[in-house]
């Protein structure tokens, strides 16, 4: 078990490396990655990115990370995918997201039920002025019952442009509950691949395409949509001035 001082030490090291990378000359390769051993996990630091994916984090770890992030304007991308985080972790993380522009929490099934609402509540309570533009919550076990929590998250991240929801089970009902907020939001790219969207989702998606003036990208691949659903979406495309890419693979 790492002591609190050790936890703070490796987080400080990671953040100092991202700060150093951010100050490199323009001709410095942005893809250069530096690796550090953190217990049994590997920490990867590339310019402006903190990658803690697939490492087991305690609530105390996340509290330490959040406190450090509050004072580090250099971390724009934070990857916590596959870290087995739950509502307690997300409650602790909220205050540290002020500078983060891309948050990847892919594969954390603890988002289901209370995880997302805890994250939204923490950001709101801490009065974080969020700069978040991309949120990756793919494969997090989300269902139509989590739609209200997703809306809460969209409210506290008002600059969000890219929302990745692939690999959940939102179904038509869940997308219908999201659509009302999505239409008027800043979100431009929506990923809904493999969400068990059936024929009932067609009219909802068609209406979303038609009414959302800034929608540029929509992926609804790998869903059991019928021809009638596809027709509804294509009807929306006819009246859209913004949509650039629509993916319907394996529907």
Secondary structure, 3 states (H helix, E strand, C coil): CCCHHHHHHHHHHHHHHHHHHHCCCCCCCCCCEEEEEECCEEEEEECCEEECCCCCCCHHHHHHHHHHHHCCCCCCEEECCCCCCCHHHHHHHHHHCCCCCEEECCCCHHHCCCHHHHHHHHHHHCCCCCCCCEEECCCCCCEHHHHHHHHHHHHHCCCCCEEECCCCECHHHHHHHHHHHHHHCCCCEEECCCCCCCCCHHHHHHHHHHHCCCCCEEECCCCCCCHHHHHHHHHHHHCCCCCCEEECCCC
